[in-house]
Amino acid sequence: MDQREQFIRRFLANDTPMSVLCSDFGISRKTGYKWAQRFVDGGLPNLVDRSRAPHTIAHAIDEAVAQRIVELRQRHPFWGPKKLRAWLIDREPAQLWPAASTIGIILNRSGLVIPRRRRRRTPMANQPLAACTAPNITWCADFKGCFRVGKRYCHPLTITDGYSRFLLRCEAMDGERCEPVRRAFEVTFREHGLPLRVRTDNGSPFATRAVGGLSRLSVWWIKLGVTPERIQPGKPQQNGRHERMHRTLKQETTRPAKSSVLAQQDAFDRFRQSFNHERPHEALGQRTPASVYEHSSRPMPTEPHDPEYPADFEIRRVRKDGRMAWRGGLLCVADILANEAIGVEPIADGRWQLWFGPIYLGILQEGAKGKHTMIKNLPVTKAVDA
């Protein structure tokens, strides 16, 4: 404003041509004449910058159109912007309806959109999924959705061999809790031996939000010598052969559901017998799963044991409160690993990788004044790259 006021004073003195005056102030003649005209129209206060916002919005949505969208949403509260727009175009093609994104803004402005609660997910698995090239390399486990049996809900736990599709177990449970699932796996391990891996989704009791996605069940598997592997969230196709078995199981045993849990379990047992020994499987060249499956040569140990680590690892045992002693201090690891042995792999000066058996937990890093910090969910770093 000081510069503009000085320009106006010299302009009013009328002793300097406009081109020279504009050159002295470093502006164009067009800008000089604009400032002069503004002063003539309204004095010095009229020299301030004006808003560049348009007085009218050419593409503004007509209020009647917005109200029509709101009314339709209120009639169909679960329809999204795309469905609302398609319905309106089909019924009222003569009207120019806004884009789906604009409809979303109208709904949000009208308070008709409830923001989704952000879900806390389990940490992403770092291990790649193993190829099912022989029996007992990978077993697949999951719950086949709950459904009502009489006055109770049934949660069928299913376990299959990934290579032969052999249905190892199909057990009706009243919930998805750790201890019943552990007992079911214990019976299956004793009957068929141990696999190398068990593939599951990221739900309970197979995984939690703890470090490494570990749960009480997966910690027990690791101490038996079985590696848990988890599919990516929202990618059921990574366990597709197991999901395909669920489709057949649902068709043959739950439509309709039986009158009691005992009757439902009897239906599961008959299905398992037929699926394994009678039903030809196209992926097996029309052979039955029982004709392909072989029992594991790894018997279940009498007691779980600590994981084994390479010779260059330091081994630290986690305390009951979930902390680990390290370099004169205590480092918080996870309550889920209380009393368990952790492998500490040196990768560089002041940096270590933490492992529980084959499960990567994170980076241990030395900070200022010798204080150590654990950074979780970082990619695995090879020692040779350090």
N, C-alpha and C positions, 0 to 999 in steps of 0.2 A: 504493500500500500504506500510505503514511503516513496518508492520509485515512481509509482503512478501519480502521486500528488506532485512530485517535482516535475514530471512530464506535463501535467496540466498547467502548472504555474508558467513554465516556459512557453507552452502553447498559447496561453492567454496574453503573454507579453508580445506575441506576434512579431518577434524580431529575428526568427530563424525559420527558414523554409521547412515544410513538413518532412521532406526526404532527409535533410540533414539532421533534424531533431530526432527522427526515428533511428537514424544511424548512430547518433550519440548514445541512445539508450539501448541499442542492440536489439531492436524489435523491427518487425516489418511495417510498411506503411499501412497495411490493412489493420494491424493491431493498433497502430497509433490512431487511425480514424475511428476505430471502435471505442477506444477509451475516451476520445474527445466527444463522441456522440453520447456515450453513457453519462458523461459529466453534464452535458447540455440537458439531457432528459431528467436527471435526478440528483445532480450535485455530486460531491465527493463520496457520500455513502453508496452511490450507485456503481462505484468502481470495484467493489468486492466481487470475488468469483461467484458465479451463479451455479446452481445445481444443474448437472447434466442429465438428470433423470427425465424421461419423457413425461409430458403432461397426461398422455393417454397411452395405453398398451394395446397395440393393434391386435395381438393374439390372445387377449384376455378371454377367459371362458365366461360365457353368458351365465348369469345367476340361475336362470331357469334350467339350463343344461346341467349345471352342478347339482341343483336340487334333485333333478331326475336321477342322477347317478347315486346320490345319497339315499334316496327312497328305495332304489333297487337293491342297494347293499343292505339296507335295513330289512328287506324282505328275504334276502339270501345272505346272512351274515358270514358265511364261510366261502363265498365266491371271491376270487381275487380280481384285480383290475382287468386281466386278459379275458376272463369269462364274462365279466360285466360288459365290457366293450363289445365282445362278439354277440352277446344276447341283444344289446341295444341296436347294433348295426343290422342284425337279422330282422328285428321287429320294426325299426324306424330307420330305414335306409336313407330317407330324404334328409335327415338331420346330420350335420357334420359333427361327429363325435371326436373328442380329444384322444390323444395317444394313451396307451395303457400306463405309461409313466406319469402322465398328467393326472389320470384318474387316481393313481396311487397317492399323489400329492393331495388331491381333493379329499380322499378318504382319511388321510392322516390329519389334515387340517380340521376335519369334522369330528375327530376323536373316535373314528370307527376302526382304527388299527391298533391292536394291542402288541407292543413290541415283544418279540420272543425273548424268553429268559436265556441268557448265555449259559450253555452247558459246560461244565468242567469235565473235560475228557481225560482218559488215561493217557500217559505219555506214549508217544509213538514207539513201536517196536523197532529196534536197530538190526535185528537178525533177519536175513532174507529167508523166504519160505523154502523148505527143502522139497526137492522133486521126489514124487512117490514112485520109485523105480523097483521096489521089492516090498514084500510084506514086512510090517513092523518098523519101517523107516519112519512113517508118520501116521499117527492115529488122529482122527478128527472127532471132536466132541462139541456138543451144543445142547441147548434146550429147545424142543420143538414147540415153542409157544404154549401158553396155558389155555385150558378150556375147562368148562364146568362138567364135573361128573357127579350127578346127584346134587348134593348141597355143598360140595367141596370143589376146589380147583385142582386140576391135575397138571403137573409140570413134567413132561417126559424128558428124562436125560438119555441122550443117545451117544454111543461111542462106536465108531467104525474104523476099520483099517483102510487107509487112503489108497493103497494099491489094489487090493482085492475086493474092496467094497464090503467086506465081511462085517456084518452087524454084530459087534462084540457085546453090546448091552443096549437094552431099551427098558428103562425102569421108571415107573410112575412115582413121582415125588409130590409132596404137598407144598414145596417151595424151592427156591434156588439158593440154598444155604450151603456153607462150606462143608460142615461135618457130614451130612448125608452123602454129598457128592464125593467126598474123600473116601467114605466107606465103600461106595459103589466102585470107585477106581481101585481100591485095595483088593476087592474080590476079583475084579477083572484082571489086575496084574498077576494075582496068584494063579488064576486059571489059564491065562494066555502068555504070561511073561511080560517083560518090559519092552516098550517101543523106544526108539531113539528120541522121538519128538511127539508132542501132543499139540495139535493145532486147534485154536479156539477163536472166538470173537473177543471183544474187549469188555464184556459184561461180567458182572459178579456171578459166581465166585472165582472165575478164571483170572480176572485182572482187577486192579484197583487204581486209584490215582496216586498211589505211593511211588517212590522212586523206582524206575525201571518197569513200572506197571505191575509190580509184583503183588501177589496175594498170598494168604496162608497156604492155599492149595498149591500154587506154583512154586513156592519155597519148598514145600514137601516133595514135589516132583523133582526139583533140582537135586535135593539131597538123596533121592533114589537113583539119580543118574539119568533122568529124563529131562530134555530141554523143552520148555514151553515156547511155543511160537504163536504170535497173534496176527490175524489179518488186519489190514488197514480199516479204520472206522468207515462205515458206509460202503464197504466193498465185499458183500457176501459172496460174490462170484469167486473170490479167492479160496473159498471153501465150498465150491460149487457142487462137487460130487456128493458131499454130505447133505447139502440143501436139496439136491434132487431126490435123495433117499427120503427126506422129510416129506416131500410132496406125495410120494407113494404111500408112506406111513399114514399120512393124514387121510388119503383116499380110502384106505382099506381098514382103518381101525377107529376113526373118530367121526365118521359120517354114517349113522349118528354115533354120539358118544354112548358108552355103556352106562348101566344103572348104578354101578358101584365101582370103587377103586379096584377091588379084587377082580371083578369082571373085566375092567379095562386092562389090568395087567395081564390077565389071561389072553386077551386079544393081542396085546403086544408080543407075548411069548409065541403065539401061533404065527403071527406075522414074521417074527424073527426066524422061526424054523423054516417057513416057506421062502423067505427072502434069501436065506443063506444056502439052502439045500435043494430047492425046487425051481425057483424062478431064474431062467437064463438071463444073463446080463449082456447087453449089446456091446458095451465097452470091453468086455472080456471075451469077445468072440463067441457069444451065446453060451459061455460056460457059466456055472454057478459060482458065487463067491466062495463057497466052502471048498470047491475043487481047486481053487487058486491059493487060498490062504494057508499059511503054515505057522505053527506056534513059534513064538520068539525063543531064541536060544539064551536069552538073558533072564534068569529067574529073578524074582523080587527078593531083595536082601532082607534079612531078618530085622535089621534096624537101619534107619536113615543115617547117612554119614556126611561129614563136611565135604564140600566140593574140593577137588584137587586143582592145584595151580602150578604154573611153570616155576622152575627153580629161581628165576630172577625176580619173582613177585615177593613182596613183603606181605605177611598175613597178619591181619588185625581182627580181633573179635569184638563185635558190637556189644556195648553194655545193655543192661536191662532197660535203660531209659532211651535207647535208640542212638546213643552217642558213641563215638570211637576215639580212643586215645591216639594222638598223633603229634609227634615232635613237641612234647611237653604241654600240649593243650588238648581240648576235647572238641571234636567235630561232629555236628548233628548229621546223621545219615538217614535213618528211618526206623520207626518203632516196629515195622513189619520184620526187620532184620535183627531184632533183639536176640542176643546170644549166638548169632551166626558169624561164621568166619568170612571175612572180606579179603579179596586179593587186591593189592595195591601195585600197579604196574608203572615203573618209571618210564617217562617218555621224553623228558627234557629237564633242564635245570629248573627246579621249583615247580614242576608240573608232574602229576601222576594221574593215571586212569584207575577208577575203582570198578571192580567186578564182583558179582556174586555168582560163582560158577561161570556159565557162559553168558550171563546177562550183564550187559554194560550199564553202569549206574551213573557215571558222570566224570567230570574232571576235578581233581583236587589241585588247587593253585595256591602258591605262596604269595601273599600280598605284602603290603608295607609293614615294617616292624616285625616281620616273621609271622604275621597272622595268616592262617590258612583258611581258604574258602572253598566250598564244594559247589561247582557249577553243574547243574543237572541238565539233561536232555541236549547235550552237545554231540555232534557226530563223533564216531569213533576215530581216533588217530592212531595210525600204525607207528610202532616204535621206531621203525627204520626211517620214517619221515621226520622224526623229531630233530 
